[in-house]
Amino acid sequence: MIDTDPLTRYADSFGYAREIQQPWGGLANVLDWCKTELTDGAWRWQLVEIANGVDPGRYIFYFDSDRDCCAFSLKWG
């Protein structure tokens, strides 16, 4: 299936993915970094499991380029 809306792309339309865990409130730092360091419009994220006071949240980040995926992995992996 071809997804024509760049804001609602399907996960399988991205070439790379990376799952991370972040504590409550930690996702904001990740998103701020992504907005300044990654190619604009070429990445998305998905909530897998929400963080609570005890367990970290799980998130999957999707990327179009190996460069963005590698930079993200080095910073947050």
NUKEZA-167689 format. One record per residue (C-alpha): x, y, z. Coordinates in steps of 0.001 Angstrom, whole numbers, padded with zeros to 6 digits, always signed. Layout:
XYZ;...
This chain:
+000000+000000+000000;+001337+003432-000927;+000915+006085+001733;+000600+009559+000219;+000256+011630+003399;+003748+012337+004828;+002357+012808+008351;+000586+009443+008525;+003049+007103+006862;+002923+003411+007592;+005807+001960+009592;+006796-000352+006745;+007373+002646+004456;+010520+003516+006434;+013781+001731+005771;+015047+001672+009367;+013629+001334+012872;+015016+001418+016401;+013237+000684+019688;+014262+002536+022831;+013107+002799+026427;+012838+006084+028299;+011739+006893+031853;+008728+009064+032607;+009435+012510+031137;+012480+011332+029168;+010818+011242+025765;+010761+015050+025503;+014570+015170+025411;+014660+012530+022688;+012099+014356+020558;+013865+017711+020977;+017129+016112+019845;+015421+014461+016858;+013864+017744+015750;+017257+019456+015611;+019572+016636+014501;+017594+014451+012082;+016398+015063+008545;+013156+017040+008712;+010146+014918+007814;+012147+011711+007399;+011473+010162+010803;+008528+009278+013025;+007975+007655+016404;+005420+005282+017835;+004372+004630+021432;+004563+000917+022272;+004151+001076+026049;+003610+004200+028140;+006057+005040+030932;+004865+005081+034506;+006579+005905+037767;+008248+002485+037910;+008758+001168+034377;+010207+003069+031404;+008161+003634+028290;+008908+001780+025063;+009023+003648+021769;+009881+002754+018197;+011526+005387+016024;+011410+005050+012240;+013884+006585+009796;+014290+006983+006041;+018085+007162+006105;+020779+004976+007581;+022576+008178+008644;+019668+009268+010846;+019191+005774+012270;+022895+005476+013066;+023058+008918+014716;+019966+008109+016756;+021372+004730+017807;+024650+006260+018894;+022895+008933+020949;+019977+006970+022441;+020778+003271+021911;
